[in-house]
Amino acid sequence: MRDEKILITGPTSQVAFPLARELAKHNEVYGLARFSQEEDRRRLETVGVTCVQADMAETNFAELPRDLTYVLNFAVVKTGSFEYDLAANVESLGRLMEHCRGAKAFLHCSSGAVYQPAGQHPLRENDALGDSHRILFPTYSMSKIAAESMVRFGARQWNLPAVIARLSVPYGDNGGWPWFHLMMLRAGQVIPIHPDKPNAFNPIHEDDYIAHVPKLLALASVPAVTINWGGSELVSIEEWAQHLGALTGLEVKLKTTEHSLPSLPMDLTRMHECLGRTTVDWRDGFRRMVAAFDPTLLRG
């Protein structure tokens, strides 16, 4: 993607920052966030992103240009307040799509959290939806499901081509769930795992999801299209924790508890047909992640 005028919401996040950094090399990129921490603004401005300060729950997006060519919605709010989180994650989408209705395409980053857990069954895009994350994030799954409906409405209402990408477990040099597990190992803490073992997910490295974004935007249509988005390799928390232990020599302690997220393995048939397979082997990606976190942790 070159010479486009792109908006990224939630650009300070673990997932969106690497994307904003790469797109800003050859495009005019705007990043919309609350910017409650000044260092987040400086970090984005350093890589060439124009920062727009606004609260998704309250803004009418008048601060943004009207001639944006692409919109990438990675913003998510998880305060635990249903009123505020639905306003920020769902109602705001309608206003954003109306403001950007002249764009070529709208990418909404959803989540595998929208699915009803089904054990080790790989979840397809037409499988049942559910509230899989309530035990840790009460508003998250419901906000994501409602947001998808708003995107489908907006695509039809304003004839705005849209794609809904249900992201599994993103990670890389900028963080991620496995990154948090690494910090827990270093602190000598126990990693919780669900009793329905193995705890399987599709971790995707930032190199791969950055490469996928142009292809996802090319899929956008009216009505909106929905696609699973994750790493081609199915990996359990048990596997990646042991691999982190082998890389670092840190002791791995796992605890089975109901107070943890259940498996959400994805069927990636549609993704492989439309985007291709991911290229970063998860073992190599995890080694790179450890090196970025603290290279002294790597054995040898």
Legacy VTK file of the C-alpha trace (Angstrom):
# vtk DataFile Version 3.0
C-alpha trace
ASCII
DATASET POLYDATA
POINTS 300 float
0.000 0.000 0.000
1.418 3.348 -1.081
0.217 6.941 -1.215
-3.037 6.172 0.605
-4.705 8.228 3.328
-5.301 5.765 6.157
-6.960 5.985 9.545
-6.013 3.523 12.279
-8.036 3.565 15.483
-6.351 2.200 18.600
-2.854 2.821 17.138
-1.121 2.633 20.515
-2.157 -0.992 21.042
0.063 -4.041 20.927
-1.475 -5.126 17.611
-1.924 -1.817 15.804
1.336 -0.007 16.569
3.556 -2.235 14.388
0.979 -1.889 11.615
0.892 1.914 11.937
4.686 2.026 11.901
4.909 0.039 8.671
2.069 1.790 6.837
3.421 5.243 7.722
6.560 4.528 5.685
4.689 4.962 2.387
1.279 6.406 3.285
-0.348 9.317 5.099
-1.477 7.689 8.339
-3.738 9.131 11.037
-3.953 7.503 14.454
-7.003 8.130 16.626
-6.863 7.408 20.363
-7.354 9.039 23.761
-3.573 9.380 24.202
-3.807 9.391 27.975
-0.040 8.817 28.043
2.043 11.401 26.227
4.766 8.868 25.438
2.281 6.957 23.263
1.719 10.054 21.145
5.450 10.715 20.835
6.104 7.096 19.861
3.623 7.331 16.976
4.725 10.760 15.850
8.316 9.497 15.747
7.349 6.927 13.091
5.357 9.462 11.056
1.780 9.016 12.264
-0.463 12.087 12.619
-2.144 11.757 16.017
-5.780 12.733 16.585
-6.890 12.793 20.225
-10.489 11.721 20.839
-12.633 9.413 22.968
-14.353 6.847 20.735
-17.392 6.814 23.015
-18.005 10.542 22.665
-16.486 11.933 19.480
-18.374 12.593 16.237
-15.058 12.248 14.344
-15.184 15.840 13.069
-11.441 15.992 13.824
-10.742 13.563 10.969
-10.369 14.266 7.242
-13.309 13.327 5.032
-11.149 11.975 2.227
-9.661 8.952 3.975
-9.123 6.070 1.566
-8.881 3.208 4.091
-10.018 2.748 7.691
-8.523 0.125 10.027
-10.477 -0.194 13.260
-8.315 -1.760 15.974
-9.718 0.224 18.894
-11.169 -1.742 21.785
-12.277 -0.682 25.264
-12.548 -3.146 28.179
-13.454 -1.087 31.254
-16.035 -3.615 32.462
-18.839 -1.038 32.202
-21.348 -2.292 29.650
-22.776 1.177 29.050
-19.420 2.784 28.316
-17.849 -0.164 26.487
-20.817 -0.635 24.148
-20.804 3.088 23.411
-17.059 3.061 22.666
-16.907 -0.251 20.805
-20.243 -0.329 18.997
-22.116 2.961 18.777
-18.912 4.734 17.772
-18.502 2.393 14.804
-21.707 3.643 13.248
-20.562 7.252 13.538
-17.095 6.373 12.227
-18.438 4.521 9.194
-20.806 7.379 8.400
-17.931 9.867 8.575
-15.685 7.667 6.401
-18.377 6.436 4.008
-16.331 7.535 0.982
-13.406 5.217 1.810
-12.365 2.385 -0.484
-12.605 -0.165 2.328
-13.159 -0.553 6.067
-11.325 -3.235 8.075
-12.811 -4.116 11.446
-10.576 -6.194 13.707
-12.852 -8.539 15.618
-11.786 -11.515 17.718
-12.047 -15.256 18.135
-13.656 -14.287 21.453
-16.987 -14.022 19.610
-17.276 -17.811 19.355
-19.019 -20.199 21.704
-16.200 -22.519 22.863
-16.516 -26.011 21.413
-13.562 -27.862 22.889
-11.072 -28.955 20.234
-13.468 -28.390 17.309
-11.907 -25.884 14.863
-14.343 -22.982 14.730
-15.643 -21.863 11.343
-17.006 -18.441 10.482
-20.608 -19.719 10.610
-20.279 -21.501 13.967
-22.242 -20.450 17.044
-21.317 -17.227 18.814
-20.984 -16.977 22.586
-19.623 -15.124 25.610
-16.299 -16.958 25.900
-14.289 -14.196 27.648
-16.727 -13.147 30.385
-14.750 -14.835 33.151
-11.855 -12.382 32.623
-13.289 -9.558 30.493
-17.046 -9.209 31.159
-17.856 -6.881 28.251
-15.379 -8.105 25.636
-17.144 -10.886 23.724
-20.502 -9.144 23.726
-18.949 -5.878 22.531
-17.177 -7.680 19.700
-20.343 -9.486 18.593
-22.368 -6.265 18.670
-19.612 -4.394 16.818
-19.678 -6.954 14.004
-23.409 -6.337 13.585
-22.811 -2.588 13.440
-20.188 -3.063 10.724
-22.581 -5.174 8.667
-25.248 -2.498 9.034
-22.837 0.299 8.146
-21.554 -1.472 5.044
-25.076 -1.723 3.645
-26.261 1.650 4.924
-23.442 3.672 3.370
-22.357 1.254 0.629
-18.966 1.064 2.318
-17.020 -2.138 1.493
-16.102 -3.822 4.762
-14.273 -6.876 6.051
-14.553 -8.329 9.562
-11.417 -10.232 10.619
-11.715 -12.437 13.703
-8.209 -12.344 15.153
-6.826 -15.222 17.219
-3.677 -14.591 19.328
-1.413 -11.855 17.894
2.123 -11.524 19.230
5.537 -10.184 18.303
8.236 -7.773 19.400
5.508 -5.405 20.649
3.926 -7.893 23.054
0.977 -10.263 23.114
-0.480 -12.996 25.289
2.641 -15.230 25.004
4.677 -12.141 25.978
2.670 -11.889 29.202
3.304 -15.566 29.845
7.026 -14.899 29.424
6.821 -12.149 32.043
4.966 -14.529 34.354
7.679 -17.178 33.954
10.371 -14.639 34.742
8.462 -13.584 37.856
8.081 -17.202 38.977
4.302 -17.080 38.599
1.909 -19.865 37.651
0.273 -19.798 34.191
-3.431 -20.709 34.388
-4.839 -23.167 31.849
-8.409 -24.344 31.301
-9.367 -27.913 32.348
-10.494 -28.724 28.776
-7.022 -29.529 27.479
-5.107 -28.808 25.330
-5.656 -25.042 25.436
-5.364 -24.501 21.689
-5.161 -21.239 19.724
-3.666 -19.909 16.470
-0.895 -17.459 17.414
0.006 -15.094 14.565
3.236 -13.093 14.413
3.140 -9.370 13.634
5.068 -9.933 10.380
2.202 -12.073 9.101
-0.713 -9.923 10.185
0.986 -6.818 8.758
1.415 -8.643 5.429
-2.234 -9.724 5.485
-3.798 -6.273 5.897
-3.683 -5.220 2.204
-5.167 -8.585 1.231
-7.910 -8.222 3.838
-8.797 -4.772 2.526
-8.994 -6.214 -0.980
-11.643 -8.667 0.300
-13.897 -5.892 1.622
-17.345 -5.893 0.077
-21.011 -4.988 0.492
-22.386 -6.901 2.313
-19.421 -7.182 4.683
-17.357 -10.365 4.562
-16.243 -12.231 7.713
-13.013 -14.230 7.943
-11.018 -16.012 10.643
-7.527 -14.557 11.095
-4.707 -16.392 12.843
-1.490 -18.322 12.477
-1.626 -21.423 10.290
-0.164 -23.539 13.112
-2.448 -24.625 15.938
-0.537 -24.327 19.214
-1.564 -24.936 22.815
-0.628 -22.779 25.788
0.950 -25.891 27.246
3.226 -26.175 24.179
4.239 -22.546 24.000
4.872 -22.302 27.742
7.214 -25.307 27.589
8.934 -23.803 24.552
9.455 -20.516 26.406
10.900 -22.533 29.277
13.270 -24.364 26.923
14.399 -21.069 25.328
15.097 -19.389 28.646
15.718 -22.077 31.229
12.920 -20.600 33.346
10.743 -22.990 35.341
7.304 -23.565 33.825
4.451 -23.850 36.314
0.938 -24.487 35.014
-2.267 -24.536 37.037
-5.570 -25.957 35.871
-8.457 -23.650 36.735
-11.914 -22.771 35.476
-10.913 -19.117 35.888
-9.132 -19.052 32.532
-10.021 -18.723 28.859
-11.097 -21.911 27.048
-9.640 -23.200 23.784
-10.678 -21.365 20.629
-9.012 -23.206 17.733
-9.906 -21.714 14.348
-10.708 -23.310 11.029
-8.555 -21.217 8.681
-9.728 -22.710 5.386
-11.169 -19.417 4.153
-8.104 -17.475 5.264
-5.753 -19.846 3.484
-7.817 -19.554 0.291
-7.948 -15.744 0.392
-4.742 -14.665 2.160
-2.438 -17.668 2.010
-0.678 -19.425 4.862
1.328 -17.576 7.481
5.110 -17.663 7.085
6.603 -17.192 10.570
7.003 -20.520 12.375
5.716 -19.990 15.912
8.917 -21.350 17.453
11.020 -18.835 15.545
8.530 -16.094 16.342
8.690 -16.863 20.046
12.499 -16.814 20.000
12.384 -13.378 18.360
9.848 -12.250 20.965
12.110 -13.360 23.831
15.071 -11.597 22.231
13.052 -8.378 21.953
11.847 -8.679 25.543
15.222 -9.449 27.108
17.983 -11.090 25.034
19.821 -12.103 28.196
17.045 -14.616 28.856
17.939 -16.722 25.823
19.970 -19.771 26.704
23.246 -20.015 24.838
LINES 1 301
300 0 1 2 3 4 5 6 7 8 9 10 11 12 13 14 15 16 17 18 19 20 21 22 23 24 25 26 27 28 29 30 31 32 33 34 35 36 37 38 39 40 41 42 43 44 45 46 47 48 49 50 51 52 53 54 55 56 57 58 59 60 61 62 63 64 65 66 67 68 69 70 71 72 73 74 75 76 77 78 79 80 81 82 83 84 85 86 87 88 89 90 91 92 93 94 95 96 97 98 99 100 101 102 103 104 105 106 107 108 109 110 111 112 113 114 115 116 117 118 119 120 121 122 123 124 125 126 127 128 129 130 131 132 133 134 135 136 137 138 139 140 141 142 143 144 145 146 147 148 149 150 151 152 153 154 155 156 157 158 159 160 161 162 163 164 165 166 167 168 169 170 171 172 173 174 175 176 177 178 179 180 181 182 183 184 185 186 187 188 189 190 191 192 193 194 195 196 197 198 199 200 201 202 203 204 205 206 207 208 209 210 211 212 213 214 215 216 217 218 219 220 221 222 223 224 225 226 227 228 229 230 231 232 233 234 235 236 237 238 239 240 241 242 243 244 245 246 247 248 249 250 251 252 253 254 255 256 257 258 259 260 261 262 263 264 265 266 267 268 269 270 271 272 273 274 275 276 277 278 279 280 281 282 283 284 285 286 287 288 289 290 291 292 293 294 295 296 297 298 299
